[in-house]
């Protein structure tokens, strides 16, 4: 066999070895959206649509309000979460607080002045008392840029007026969620151990930017809440304009309870997907390295192969 034909056969064998890995990688990527988890939750970005302003909710002080009552002449950042969540919702809320804590130090993105924050619970069991406790935790974490006690007090009053946490009925929650394109699953199962019930909520994490008139101007997908991105979104929404669609290729899913284990978990599918991709890359690199090393050894060894 000639040297050229032998080399061609080597590369052919290499690609034969790689094809199963390529097919496995394709399977991992295409099944991402086909599982029961990803089928039960997602986000359809409804840019330009208006939220239903007549929906009834309850604010953190226990007052009955209409959704439109919470809109001002400023943009509003709408945040769907549930307040008892210890995983994805907590991470998103923490990122919002950290970003705004830094932003307020630089005198930008101040709630109550530049925009409003409107969080609403997607769990109809949660009430105003829990919302009030959550708001207290949030404001204990925010540090005003002022040092004078009177200025600090004025800063907190203005900021608190621009940050509200709502609770509502199942009907109001579902109607608002549908209007922003938030797809999630909510079901109740018996908790035999504690003689009560468990609420299972699977949902993606996001924020929705609203214009002062209540039109959807933009989204952030996942748990990121970056200062520059939010500042740009606020500027667009303040003018009543509609921004661009957000990238949601790495949507973050939050599971309150894993029915199989009873434990909290966050985006477990994405973790395994990442592990699978890294494994494939490692195997592919090993195969390519093996063939390249073999070619080098043959070329430096004088080509001691028969050419008959």
C-alpha positions in Angstrom: 0.0 0.0 0.0 1.4 3.5 -0.9 2.2 6.1 1.7 -0.5 8.5 0.4 -3.2 5.8 0.6 -2.1 4.8 4.1 -2.3 8.5 5.2 -5.8 8.8 3.7 -6.9 5.6 5.5 -5.6 7.0 8.8 -7.6 10.2 8.5 -10.7 8.2 7.4 -10.3 6.1 10.5 -10.0 9.3 12.6 -13.3 10.7 11.2 -15.0 7.3 11.7 -14.0 7.5 15.3 -15.2 11.1 15.7 -18.6 10.6 14.0 -20.2 8.9 17.1 -19.1 11.8 19.2 -20.6 14.3 16.8 -23.9 12.4 16.7 -23.9 12.3 20.6 -23.2 16.1 20.7 -26.1 16.7 18.3 -28.4 14.5 20.4 -27.4 16.5 23.6 -28.2 19.8 21.9 -31.5 18.8 20.2 -32.9 17.1 23.3 -32.4 20.2 25.4 -35.8 21.6 24.5 -37.6 18.3 24.4 -37.5 17.1 28.0 -40.5 17.5 30.4 -38.7 20.3 32.2 -38.0 22.5 29.2 -41.5 21.8 27.8 -43.0 23.1 31.0 -41.3 26.5 31.0 -40.0 29.1 28.6 -40.1 32.7 27.5 -41.8 34.2 24.4 -40.6 37.7 24.1 -43.6 39.9 23.4 -42.0 43.2 22.5 -44.4 46.0 21.9 -47.3 44.3 23.7 -49.0 45.9 26.6 -49.6 44.4 30.0 -53.2 44.1 31.3 -53.3 47.2 33.6 -56.7 46.3 35.1 -55.5 43.1 36.9 -56.1 43.2 40.6 -53.1 42.5 43.0 -52.1 43.2 46.6 -49.0 45.2 47.4 -46.6 44.6 50.3 -48.6 46.8 52.6 -51.8 44.8 52.0 -53.4 47.4 49.8 -55.6 46.2 46.9 -54.3 47.7 43.7 -54.7 47.5 40.0 -51.6 46.7 38.0 -51.9 50.0 36.2 -51.8 51.9 39.6 -48.1 50.7 39.9 -47.0 52.4 36.6 -45.6 55.9 36.8 -44.0 58.3 34.4 -40.8 56.2 34.7 -39.9 52.9 33.1 -40.8 49.8 35.2 -38.7 46.7 35.6 -41.1 43.8 36.1 -39.6 40.8 37.9 -41.6 37.5 38.1 -40.4 35.4 41.1 -41.7 33.8 44.2 -40.5 35.2 47.5 -39.9 31.9 49.4 -37.7 30.6 46.6 -34.1 29.8 47.8 -32.6 29.0 44.4 -33.0 30.8 41.0 -35.3 33.6 42.3 -33.0 34.3 45.2 -30.0 34.5 42.8 -31.8 36.9 40.5 -33.0 39.1 43.4 -29.5 39.1 44.8 -28.0 40.2 41.5 -30.5 43.0 41.2 -29.7 44.2 44.6 -25.9 44.1 44.0 -26.2 45.9 40.7 -28.4 48.6 42.1 -26.3 49.0 45.3 -23.3 49.8 43.1 -25.4 51.9 40.7 -26.8 54.0 43.5 -23.3 54.7 44.8 -22.6 56.2 41.4 -25.9 58.0 41.4 -27.4 56.0 38.5 -30.3 53.6 38.1 -32.0 54.8 41.3 -35.4 53.2 41.9 -38.1 55.9 42.4 -36.2 58.4 40.3 -34.9 56.7 37.1 -37.2 53.6 37.1 -39.4 51.5 39.3 -38.9 47.9 40.3 -42.1 45.8 40.4 -41.8 42.2 41.6 -44.7 39.8 41.6 -45.0 36.4 43.0 -46.0 33.6 40.7 -47.1 31.5 43.7 -50.7 32.4 44.6 -50.2 31.0 48.1 -47.8 33.8 49.1 -49.3 36.8 50.8 -48.5 40.5 51.6 -46.8 39.6 54.9 -44.2 37.5 53.1 -43.8 40.3 50.4 -43.3 42.9 53.2 -40.6 40.7 54.9 -38.9 40.2 51.5 -38.9 44.0 50.9 -37.3 44.6 54.3 -34.5 42.2 53.5 -33.9 43.9 50.2 -33.7 47.4 51.6 -31.5 46.3 54.5 -29.0 45.3 51.8 -29.1 48.6 49.8 -26.6 51.2 50.9 -27.5 54.8 50.1 -24.6 57.0 48.8 -25.5 59.7 51.3 -24.0 59.9 54.8 -26.1 62.6 56.4 -28.9 61.0 58.4 -31.6 63.3 56.9 -30.3 62.6 53.4 -30.3 58.9 54.0 -33.9 59.0 55.3 -35.0 61.0 52.2 -33.1 58.6 49.9 -34.8 55.5 51.4 -38.3 57.1 51.2 -37.8 57.9 47.5 -36.4 54.5 46.8 -39.0 52.5 48.7 -41.7 54.3 46.7 -40.2 53.0 43.5 -39.9 49.4 44.6 -43.0 47.2 45.2 -43.7 43.5 45.7 -47.1 42.2 44.7 -49.1 39.1 45.4 -52.2 38.0 43.7 -54.8 35.4 42.8 -53.9 32.5 40.5 -56.0 34.1 37.8 -54.2 37.5 38.0 -50.8 35.8 38.1 -51.5 33.6 35.1 -52.9 36.6 33.1 -49.9 38.8 33.8 -47.5 35.9 33.1 -49.1 35.1 29.8 -49.0 38.8 28.7 -45.2 38.9 29.1 -44.7 35.4 27.5 -43.6 33.7 30.8 -44.4 30.0 30.6 -44.1 28.0 33.9 -45.7 25.1 35.6 -47.5 25.1 39.0 -48.9 22.1 40.7 -49.5 20.9 44.2 -48.6 17.4 45.5 -49.2 15.9 49.0 -46.3 16.0 51.5 -46.9 12.8 53.4 -44.0 13.4 55.8 -45.3 16.8 57.1 -49.0 16.1 56.5 -49.3 19.1 54.2 -48.9 19.9 50.5 -45.9 21.0 48.4 -46.2 23.6 45.6 -44.0 22.6 42.7 -43.0 25.6 40.5 -40.8 25.3 37.5 -40.0 28.6 35.7 -37.4 30.5 33.8 -35.8 33.6 35.4 -36.0 37.0 33.6 -36.8 40.7 34.0 -39.1 42.6 31.7 -38.6 46.3 30.9 -41.8 48.3 30.5 -42.4 51.8 29.1 -44.2 54.3 31.3 -47.4 53.4 29.3 -47.0 49.7 30.2 -45.6 48.4 26.9 -43.0 45.7 26.8 -39.7 47.3 25.8 -37.1 44.7 26.5 -36.1 41.6 28.5 -33.1 40.3 30.4 -33.0 36.5 30.3 -31.5 34.4 33.1 -30.0 35.7 36.3 -27.7 38.4 34.9 -28.6 42.0 35.7 -25.7 44.0 34.3 -25.5 47.8 34.9 -24.8 48.8 31.4 -27.5 46.6 29.9 -30.1 47.7 32.4 -29.1 51.4 32.0 -29.4 51.1 28.2 -32.8 49.4 28.5 -34.1 52.0 30.9 -33.0 54.8 28.5 -34.9 53.1 25.6 -38.1 52.4 27.6 -38.1 56.0 29.0 -38.6 57.2 25.5 -41.5 54.8 24.9 -39.4 52.9 22.4 -39.1 49.1 21.9 -35.7 47.5 22.2 -34.2 44.4 20.6 -34.9 40.8 21.5 -32.6 39.5 24.3 -30.4 36.4 23.7 -32.0 33.5 25.5 -29.8 30.6 24.3 -28.7 30.0 27.9 -32.1 30.4 29.6 -31.9 29.7 33.4 -34.5 27.4 34.9 -35.6 27.4 38.5 -37.1 24.4 40.2 -38.6 24.9 43.7 -38.6 21.2 44.5 -37.4 18.2 42.6 -40.2 15.6 42.8 -37.7 12.7 42.5 -35.5 13.7 45.4 -37.5 16.3 47.4 -34.4 18.6 47.3 -34.0 22.0 45.7 -32.1 22.1 42.5 -31.4 24.8 39.9 -31.0 24.2 36.1 -29.8 20.7 36.6 -30.3 20.0 32.9 -27.9 22.8 31.9 -25.3 21.4 34.3 -25.4 17.9 32.8 -25.5 19.4 29.3 -22.3 21.3 30.1 -20.6 18.2 31.5 -21.6 16.3 28.4 -20.2 18.9 26.0 -16.9 19.1 28.0 -16.7 15.3 27.9 -17.2 15.3 24.1 -14.6 18.0 23.6 -12.1 16.0 25.7 -12.7 12.8 23.9 -12.5 14.5 20.5 -9.3 16.2 21.4 -7.8 13.0 22.6 -8.6 11.2 19.4 -7.2 14.0 17.2 -4.1 14.2 19.4 -3.6 10.4 19.0 -3.7 10.5 15.3 -1.5 13.6 15.0 1.1 12.0 17.3 1.0 8.8 15.3 1.6 10.7 12.0 4.5 12.5 13.5 6.1 9.3 14.7 5.7 7.7 11.3 7.2 10.7 9.5 10.2 10.9 11.9 10.8 7.2 11.9 11.9 7.1 8.3 8.6 5.7 7.0 9.4 2.1 7.8 6.3 0.8 6.1 6.1 -1.5 3.2 5.3 0.1 -0.1 4.6 -3.0 -2.0 
